[in-house]
Amino acid sequence: MSQANSLRDGNTRLCTATAAASMRESFGSDGQPGSYSDVDYTNCLFMVGHNVSATQTVLWSRILDRLDGPDPPKLIVVDPRRSETAKRATVHLAARNGTNLALLNGIQNCLFQNDWVNWDYVQAHAVGLDELRKTVEKYTPEYVERITGVSKAKLEEAARIIGTTDALLSTALQGVYQSNQATASACQINNINLLRGLIGKPGSGILQMNGQPTAQNNRETGCDGEFPGFRNHENKAHMQEIADHWNIDYIKMPHWNQPTHIQNMLKFIENGSIEMLWVSGTNPMVSLPHLAKVRKLLTKPDLFLVCQDIFPTETTAVADVVLPAAQWSEKTGCFTNADRTMHLANKAVDPPGEARSDLDIFLDFARRMEFKDKEGNPLCPYKEPEEVFEAWKRMSFDRPCDCSALSYAKLQGGSGITWPCTAEYPLGRERLFDDGKFFTDEDYCESYGHDLETGAPFTKAQYTAMAPAGRAILKSAHYMPPREEPDENFPLRLSTGRNVYHFHTRTKTARNQRLRQAYKEPSVQVSKTDAQALQLMDGEMVVVKSRRGQVQLPVSIGVIEDGHVFITFHFGDLDSDGRARAANELTIGTVS
């Protein structure tokens, strides 16, 4: 029997929220600074918790072209496993799960100690330098080695490469966002590029990746715990703008608190203040952490659950109403990629049976509910996708994601246009912050930020005292151990992630025979040393337990740090043989 201490979950919503949060903290607003084309120019790729070979195969092919080309960039990978990405690394930093912040503080310590800081850039374009320097002072390579297990030599070599390169592209994904001190760690990645002054230039930038390539459009339109156009809920003028666009009274804008993320929704379901939940295009009965609790809440007799999806899932199985939705080729609409590139997808075929586009479903619901604006007109009067797009252009005006000069005509036939797309940038702006100006003015910023150690939100007065005024914010925090550390009963650290053959909870990929055959079921990856200690053989069926639940999986002996186990989160129970196999049966329901 193998037991695990779970530290991460497989929930994309939480991943996306953390990516956005780190950019709000550092740059004043969401929106990726970098461009995918930076891969073609960079001299150094710094990938933290981002196994691109499994998560973004097209991007990985582009990276391989560089790595196998005549002038390959250096590649630094932070991952406790020797993934296909890590195998190609110049330096592989196999840090213990939950210690990203200590590792990143250590790299910054080396940058300061070796004078690898672009002082002119930082002093002109950032605030918080003195506090950051004081915070990371104790994170010497020796100290970091004791916390992370990464050797002094490897940390110093990685820092030397980062500190001396003239182009740096940094990326992050679930290994950061779904781990201990997630937002604080993501901010340190931003700090590293800022300290080097390597942002907004060809080959230099940051891609705080999304769990899904098109999740960015959820963020900019206010569907992922934000408000439309990256507006600040504490800024009365921002909320009045939204009310004016919707032609509703200001008092009806639900802005008295921060937007409600999924973990708060679950708390409200538990205490009975949410009595109806509408799940659209996601599968929380597999993807959310601490599934035993999620299962209990979503099957509460007094919760009315609506599920809108293209195929049956573990969540549709427990829904009170299932609304069949059309998929991408069966509807017209725009989406935004991770690097802010907007695309138009035209309808190719009609959806089958009773399936309808998400837009049609939402508009029909608004009509049936008789939602009205303050003058008694329909709140959602639209009939065609392009009408909604035109409304979004007006909503986005003068915000970081300004699309006011974009049109369906411009998006036809090309490979997309990057926002902002304005009169000043009629064909889009490939990189943000190339002028050293950030979205941090107090009247413009999306958020006043938080204390990265406590999570407490800053007031406007506290934000004003920092005086960012269009400069980036170097946010710092000390490392704190994860909420749960290994002990006698749970001696191993669990991480979850993806396999290249499946996407998220296999809503679509499970229906492809070749993909099913390529990766039929999840396994628990353990190191050779741990397998010998536990007397395990490759392929042997074991029970993996945490403090919350257990799963039964075959063993896969692989190259992973001792004391760690890894399970993909794709699989639920819809097509299982009766064995529990969802990784999130084990995971903890909190992130920072």
N, C-alpha and C positions, 0 to 999 in steps of 0.2 A: 504494500500500500504506500503510495506517495502522497505527501501532504504539502500544501502550498500556502504561503502567505500572499494574498492577492493585493496588488498595488495599483493595477490599472484596469480600465474598462474598455469596451469596444464601441463606445457610443459616439457616433459622428457629430451629433448636435453639440455635445460638450466640447469635442475637438474644435469645431468651427468657432464656437463662442470664445475659446481661449485664444485662438489665432487673432480674432478681431480685437479682443481685450488688450493683447500685447501692443497692437498698433495704436489703439486709443491711448494707452499709457505713454508710449514713447513719442508718437507723432501727432497726437491730438485727434486722430480719426482713423477709422478703418480704411483700407485700400493698400494693395501691395505696392511697395516702392519699385520693385524690380520688374523685369520682363523675361519671358522665356528665352529671348534672343541673347540674353546675357550669358547663357551657357556657351554660346559660340565664341565669346570674346574673353571669358574669364581665365585667369591664371591659377585660381584656387577655388575649389568647391568645398564648402564646409557644411556637412549634412548631419543634423542633430536629430536623432530619433526618426529618421526619414529613410526607410528602406525602399528607395525609388524603384529598384528592380522588380519589386512585387506590387507596388501601388500605382505606378505610372509608367507603363511599359513603353509608350511612345516617347516620353521624356527620357527614359533610360536609354533608348536607342540613340537619341540625340547626344546624350552624354557619352555613350560608348564610342560614337564617331569621334568625339574629342579625345577620349582616353586612348584610342587606337590610332589616332592621327599623328601628324608630324610634330606637333607642338602640344603635347598633352598637359592639361592643368594638374596641379597637385589635388589630391582628394583626401579629405579628412572626414572620417565617419565615426559618429558616436552611437554605439549599439552594443548591448551585452552579448548579442549573437554574432557569429561570423556569417552574416547573410551574404547573398550574391553581391550586394552593394559593397559590404565590408571587405570582401575578398579582393576588390579592385582598389582598395584604399592605399594611399601613400602612408598614412598613419591611421590605425584603427584604435580608437579609445573605447575599450570595453568597460564602461563604468557600471557599477552596481545600479540596479533599478532604484529609482527614487533619489539619485544623487546628482542629477543634472546641474542643479544650481551651484553646488560646490565646485564641480568641474569647470563650469563657465566662469565662475568667480576666479578660479585659479588661472585660467587663460588671461583674464583681464589683469590679474596681479602681475603676470609675466610681461604683459604689454607695458605696464607702468614701470616695472623694474628695469626693463631693457630700453626704455625710451622709444618704444614703437608706437607712439601716439602722435597723431597729427594735431599738435597743439593749436596751431593757427585756426584750423577748421573747427575744432571743438570749442574753443573760446569764442568764436564768432557765431556758431550755429547751434549751440547746445547749452543747457543749464544742468546743474546737479553734479558737476565734475568733482568737486571737492568731497562731497558726501560719498560718491561712488568710490573714489580712491581710498577713502578712509575705511569703507566697508570691506573692500577686497584685500586690504593690506595683510590680513592674517592668513589669507588663502595661498600660502606658499606651496610649491610643488610637493614638499614633504607632507604638509598638513592635508592637502587634497588627496594624496595617495592613501592616507589612512582612512579617509572617508569613502573614496570611490573605488579603490583597488587599482586605479590607473597609475602606472609607474611614473616616477619623477621624470625619467628620461623621455617617455612618450609624451607627457604633457608639455615638457619644454620644447620638444621637436615640433609638436602641433602649433604651439604658440609662436615659435620662430617662423614657421611657414606663413602663418596668418599675419604676423607682425612685419614681415619683410616683402610680402607680395604687393604688386601694384594694382591688382584687381581681385576682388573677393566677392563671391556669390554665396550667400548663406541661405540654407533652407531648413525647415523643421516640419514635423508632422506628429503623429500620435505618440511617438516615443517621448515627446515633450508635453503635448497637450493633455495626455491622459496619464500623467505621472505626478509625483509629489511636487508641490510648488510650481504648478504648470505655468501660470501667467508670469510669475517672477522669473522663471527660467527663460521663457520666450523673450522677455524684455532684455535679458543679458545678451542674447543673440543680436538683438537690435543695437545694444550698446557697443558690441565688438566692431560692427561696421561703422558706427558713428565715431568711435575712438580712432579708427584708421582713416576716417574721412572718405570711406569707400562706399558711397551711396549716391544714386542718381547719375551714374556714369556707365557707359558701355562695359559690360563685364563685371560691374560692381553693384550689388543691391541685395535685397532680402526678399525671399518668397516664403512667408509664413503660410504654408500650404493648407488647402481645405481638405476635409475628409472626402468630399466629392469635388471633382473639378468645377462643377457649376454651382457649388454652394455659395459662391460669392454673391450671386444675384439675390439669394435669400437675405444676405446681410445688408445689402444696399437698399433693398426695398422694405426692410423692417420686419421680415418674417422669421428672424432667428434671434429674438431677444433684443433687437435694436428698434429704433424708430426710422421711418422712411428718410432717405437722403442723409443718413448719418447725423441726425439731429439730436441735440442734447435735451434729455427730458427735464433737466433742471434749468433750462434756459427758456424763459417765458416767451421770448420772441420766436424761438424755434417751434414751440408747441402751437403758438398762434398761427404760424405759417401753415402748419399741417391742417389746423382747423379751418383756415381760410380756403385752402385747396379743396377740402372736402365740404365746405360750406356748412359747417356745424358750429354750435356754440363752443366756446373755449372750455367751458366747465365740463363738457362731455368728452374731452380728451383724457384718456386714462393715463395721466402722467405724474401722479402723486408719489410714485415710487419707481424704482428701477424696473425695466421690463422683466416679465416673469419667465424665467428659464425653466426647463423641464423638471429639474429637481425640486424647485418651488411648487410647480404644478402638482407634483406627486404629493407634496406635503399638504397642499390644499385639498386634494382628493381624499387624503387620509383623514383630515379633520372635517370633511363634508362641505367645505365652502365652494368646491367645484363639483357640480353634479352632472355635467356633460363634458365629454372630451372628444374632440374631432381630430383623428389621426390621418394625415394625408401624406402618402408617399414615403412612409418609413415604417419600420417593424420593431417597435419597442419591446415586444415580447422575446426578442433575441438580442437586440442591440444595446439595451440599457443595462447598467450595472445592477448587481444584487437582484437577480431575476426573481427570486422567491418573493421578495417584497413587491416587485412590480406586478407579478402575477396575481398576488393577493389584491392589490389596489385596482387593477384594471378589470377584475372580475367581481368587484363589489356589487351586490344587488342594487344599491341605490345610485350607481354610476351608469349613465347612459353613454355607451361607447359607439361612436360613428367611425368607420374605417373606410378610407378612400384609397384604392390601389388598383394596380393593373392585373395582379394575379393573387390567388389565395396565399395567405401567409399565416404565421402563428398568431398574429394579431387579429386578422380578419376572422379567425376561427372562434374568437371570443367576443366579437363585436355584436352589438344589438342591431345595427344597420350597416350593410356593406354597399358602398357606392362604387360601381365599376368605372375605372378611369381609363382614358386613352393614354398611350405612351407616345414617345417623342415623334415618331414618324407619322402619327395619326392626328397631329394638331400643329398649328402654327404659333410661333412665339419666339421671343428672344431669350438668350441666356448669356451669362457673363462667366468667362473662364477665370482661373485662379490669378492670372496676371492682368486682370481688368479688361480683357478683350471681349467685346460683345459680338454675338453672332445671331443671325436669324435662321431659324429652322422652319422650312415650309412644310405644310402638310403634304404627305405623299399618297396616303391611302386613307380610306374611311375606317374609323374604329369598328371593331366587331360587336355584334349584338347590341346590348343596351349601354355599352361604354360611351362615355362622353368626355370631352376635354375637361381638365380641372377648371379652366376659366368658365366654361358653360355651367358646370356644377355650382361654382360659387355665385355666379350671376343669377342663376335660377333660384338659389337659396335666398339671396338678397331680395329678389322680386317677391317670392312667396312670403317672406317675413315682413314685406312692406317697409323696408328700411328707407327713411326719408331724410333729406337734408333739412335745414332750419326753415326753408321756404316751402316745404312740402313736396319737393321734387324727389324723384328716385335718387337714393344715395349712390347707386351704381347703375348709371343709365346706359352702359356700354353694351354693344352687341358683337363687335368684331375685335380681334386681338390688336389690330393697329390703333383702334381708338384708345385702348388701355395704354399702349405704348406712348401715344401722344400725351395722355394724362401724366404718365410717368416722367416724360421730358419736362413738363411744367413743374412737377414736384421736385425734380433733381436740380433745377436751375440754381446756380450760385452756390452749390454744395460741392464737396470734393468729387462726387461722382456725377458731375454735370454732364447731361447728355443732350442739351438743348439744341445742338447743331446736328444731331444724328437723325437718321430717317431709315425707313424700310428700304428706300431706293438705294441709299448709300451702302446698306448691308447686303444687298443682293449681289451674288456672284463672286464675292471676294472671300478673304480669309479672316474677316472680322476687323473691327475698329476698337481701339483701346480708349476707355474714358480717362480723363475728361475729353469730351468732344464738344467744343465750343466755337464761338466766332474766332477766338484766338488760336484754337487748335482744331481746325475744321476736319482734319484727318486723324484726330486723336493725339494723345501725348504718351509716348512709349514708356517713359520713366517719370516717376514723381521725384520731387525734391532736388532736381538737377540744379536749381537756383539757390539751394540752401534755405529755402523757406518752407516751413512746416505748417500743419493745420492747428497750431496750438494757441492762436489768439483766443482770449477768454470769451469773446463774443461769437466765435466761429467753431470752437472745438466741439467734438462729439461728447466728451466726458471730461469731468474735472479730475478723474483718476482715483486711485485707491492707494492705501498703504499696502505694499506687496507682502508684508509679513502677517498682517492681521486681517486684510481684506476690507478694512473700514473705508468707506468712501470719503474722499476729501470734499470739503465745502468749497464754494466759489471763492471765499476769502482765503482759504489755504492755497488754492490754485493761483490766485492773483499774487500771493506772497512769493511764489516761485518765479513769477514774472517771465514765463516762457516767451510770450510775445512773438510768435512765429519761429521760435527755436525748438529743436528737439529736446526731449527730457530724458536724461540719463537716470533711469530708475534703478535703485539698488535694494538688495535684501540679503540677509544672512541665511545660510542653509539651516534648515530644521529637519530632523529625522522624520521619515514617514510616520503616519498615524499608527501603522502596524509594522513592527519589525519581527523578523524570525525569532522563534523560541523553540523550546524542546518539542512542543506538540506540532508546530508549524515551522519547520526548519528551512523551507525553500521559498524563494521569491518568484512570484508568478508575473509574467507579462503576457499580453495578448496582442494580436496583430493580424496581418492578412497573408494570404497565399496568392500567388500570381494568377491562379486559375479561377478564382471566385471573387465576386464583388459584394461587399457588405454582407447582408444576410441571405444571399443567393436567391433573392426574389426572381431574378431572371436567369442567372447563370446555372442554377440547379436544373433548369429545363433544357439545357444543352447537353446532349449525350456525351460528346467528346470531353467537355469540361468536367462532367461528373466522373468519367472514367479516369481522367488525369489526376483528380484529387477527390477520392470517394468519401473520405471521412477525416475528421480532425485527429491529430495525435498529440501526445504530450512530449515535447522535445526536452531531453535531459542530457547533461554532459556525461562523458564516458566515466569520469571519476565518480559522479553521483550514482550512475547506473550500477557500477561495481559495488559501491557501498550499500546500495539497496537491493543488490542481487537481482537486477532487472535484465531482461534480454530484449533485443530489438523486436518489436511486434507484439510483445507480451501485453495482455490486457491488464490495466491497473485502475484503481480508484484514486482519484485526485480530490483531496478535501481542502476546504478552507473553513474559516469560522462561520461561513454563511451557507455552504452547500457542498455538493460533491458531483463529480462526473466520472464516467467510466470510459477510458480511452486506451488505445494501443500506445506503446512506448516507441519513440523515435530517438535513437541515440545520435546526437549531433554535436557540432562545435558551438557550444554555448558556455558562458562563464559558469564555473562551479557554483552551486548554491542557487541556480536559477532554473526555472522551467518556462516553457513557452507553449501557448495554445492559440490557434487561430480562432477568431470569434464568429466566423461565417455561419456556423451550423446551429440550427435549432432542433426542435423535436418533431417538425411536421412530417418528415419522411424518415425518421429514425426507426430502429428496430426495438424500441422500448428503453434503450439506454439513454440516460441523461448525458448530453454531450455539448451543451451550450457553455462556452467559457464564462459567460457572465452569470452563471449559477454561483461562481466563486468570488466574483469581484466585489469591491467595496463601492458604496453609492455616494462617495464624496470626491470632489476634485477641488484644487485651489486655483 
